[in-house]
Amino acid sequence: MAISSTGVSGSAGSAHRARWRHEIPTHLDVQDKAFCGLSVRQVLYLTSGVAVSYGLWQHAVALPTSLRLGLAMSCLLLVAAVALVRPGGRGLEEWTVVAAHYATVPGEAVWRPREPAPARWRPAEDRGTGWAESPLRPARPSATGEESAPWAC
């Protein structure tokens, strides 16, 4: 039996390496199953839907029994559809957001340059039409009398 940099070689080394083997998770985009093959999201939707449906049944006593039953059953069916139906691998709540976004965003975008306001690019009459003086002056005059850099204010 020889020892290498990767571990112990031989038949005993295989058992040693198997003990150090780790599984790499490859199912990161799959939701964890919480109860009866349902994800946590689905269980929460169904639980809240059953609670709202029960609340409708218990607190709408002024309504006729057939209407109360219809409201409670429609609430249950709506919540079951939201929790269990996943067209295209996405939940109905995601499709609702996509549909709302599609309905609110304009279908066509057109770029047109804005006409500039004349007051912003034409000189005002009271400011005059002459050249503007620069506040920059040379820091020191050159020996030849020419102005040279660096410039200072």
N, C-alpha and C positions, 0 to 999 in steps of 0.2 A: 504494500500500500504506500503510495507516494503522495506527498502534499504539494499542490501547485498553487498558483496565485488565485485560481478560481475555486478552490476547495479541495476536498479529499477525492482522489481518483480511486476507481475500483468499485466493487459492489457496495461497499459501505458508504462510499462517496455519493452514490446515487440517492440513497436514503437521506443523506445529509443535505443534499441540494434540494430535494423535494420538500423538506421541511422549511426551507427559506423561500419557496416559490410564492409569489403574490399575484392575485388576480387583478388585472387592470380593468377598471370599469369602462365599458364601451356603450352603455345604455344611458348616457347622461341626459338625453332628450326625452326620456320616458318618465311619466309621472309615477310616483310610488303608489302602490295599491294599499288602501287602508282597510277596506271591509268588503267582503264578497266580490272581490275583483274590481271594485270601484275606487277611483282616485279620491284623495282628500277633497278636492274641489267638487266632485260629483256628490260625495256624501254630504258636504255642507249645503249644496244647492237643494238636494232632496230633503234634508232635515229642515231647512228653513221653509221650503215650500209646504211641507206637511204641517209645520207650525202655523203658517199663514192660512192655510186651508182650514185647519181646525179652528183658528180664530174667527174666520168668516162664518163657519158653521155655528159656533157658540154665541157670537155677539150680534148676529143679524137676526135676532129672534122676531123682530117686527115684520120681516119679510115672509112670504109664504114658503112652505117647506120645499116645494119644487124649485123655487128660485134660489133658496139657500143651497140646496143640493147642486144645482147647476153652477153656481158661483164657486163652490168648494171643488167640484170636479174639474171645472175649467182651470182653476188655479193649479190643481195637481197635474193636469195634462200639460200646462204651459211649463211648469217647473221640471217635469220629467223630460220634456223635449229639450229644454235648455241644458239640463244635466247630462242627458244620454245621447242626443243626436249630435254627431260631429261630421258634417259634410266637409270633404277635403282635408280631413285631419284636424280641423279647427272647431272650437265650440261655437254655438250660436251667438254667444255674447260678443265674440270677436267679429263674427260676420255682421252683427248689428252696428258695431263701431265702424267697420269698413263701409257699410251702406250709408251711414250718417255722414262719413267723410266724403264719400262720392257725391252725395246729394248737396253738400254745402260748398264744395270746391268748384270753381267755374271750369267748364269743359274745354275752353279755349283761351289761351293767353296770347295777347297781341302786344308787341312792344312798339310804342310810338314815342319818338323823342318829344319832350315838352318844348313848347315855344317859350324862350326866355322872356322874362318880364322886361320891357324896354327900360324901366327905371333902374334896373340893376346893371345893364351893360352900356347904356348911353350916359355920357357925362351930364350932370345936372347943369342947368343954365347958370345958376348962381355960383358955381364953383370955378368958372372960367374955363378957357380952352388951352391954357399954356401947359408947359411941362411942369411936373412936380419935382421939387428939389429932394434929393436923397439926403438922409441924415448921416450918411457915412462920410467920414473925412479921413485922410491918411494919418497914421499914427505919428509918423515923422517924415519930413520932406527929404528927398534924396539929394545927393551932392550935385546933381545936374539941374536941380530945380524941378524935376518932374515929380509928380506924385507917385508914390509907390506903396505897395502893400506892406505889411498887413493893414487892413482897414480898421478903423475904430469909430465909434459914435461920438 
